[in-house]
Amino acid sequence: MNSESPNQDSPDSPHLEDALALVSAASSLDSAISAALSRVGLSFTDLRRLRLIGARPQGLNREDLAEAMGETRSQTVRSSSPLVKLGWLSRAESGEFSLTDSGRHLIDQAEGIAEKAAARWFTANGIDPATLTRIR
């Protein structure tokens, strides 16, 4: 096997090929949902962030949010700042992010949009979401 041109069907790397296919599917799904959410000014990542923060009535500090989002603390602050400026999040002096009433309203609206986009994506790609429950 030539190391410069990997064989896509190599029996020696089925897990790698499966991992690459999974990452590609996740990216495609993220793009589809983000495109639908763009009409309310959000990305799928923004919706995930708002939902994580909204699940904690006392707020969520940047360390816990960074861990949940798979980001560095500085990325978390940088990515959350526009949501604060738009009034969907607030940030306490102590650093905790909290969802505002406006943010809660936005989540309600955005979840419906994201659900429809996800359903379309799964249908278009012939994937039964029930088969994915073991991955969660």
C-alpha positions, 0 to 999 in steps of 0.5 A: 500500500502506498503511504501517500495515497491511502486505500479507502477500502483498506481492511487494515483500517476499518475503524479509521474509515468509520471514524472519518465517515462519522466526522463527515456526517457530523459536520454535514449535520452541523452545517444543515442545522446551522443553515436553518438556524441562521435565520434567527441569528444562531449557529448549531454551536450557539444553540448547544451553548445556550441550552447548556447554560439554560439547563443550569438556573444558577448559571455556568462558569466558564470552566464548566462551559468550556469542558461541556463544549470541548473548548478552551476557556478563552474560546468559551469567553470569545464565543459567548461574548456575542451572545451576551452583547445580543442579550441572550446571555448575561455574565455575572461579575464572578464569571458565571454565564446565565440565560436571559429571558430573551435567550429562553425565548430564542431557545424555544424558537430555535429548537423547533427550527433545529428539530425540523432541520435534523429530521430533514437531514436524517431522512435525506441521508437514510439514517434512523436516529434510533440507531444512534442512541448507543453513541450518546 
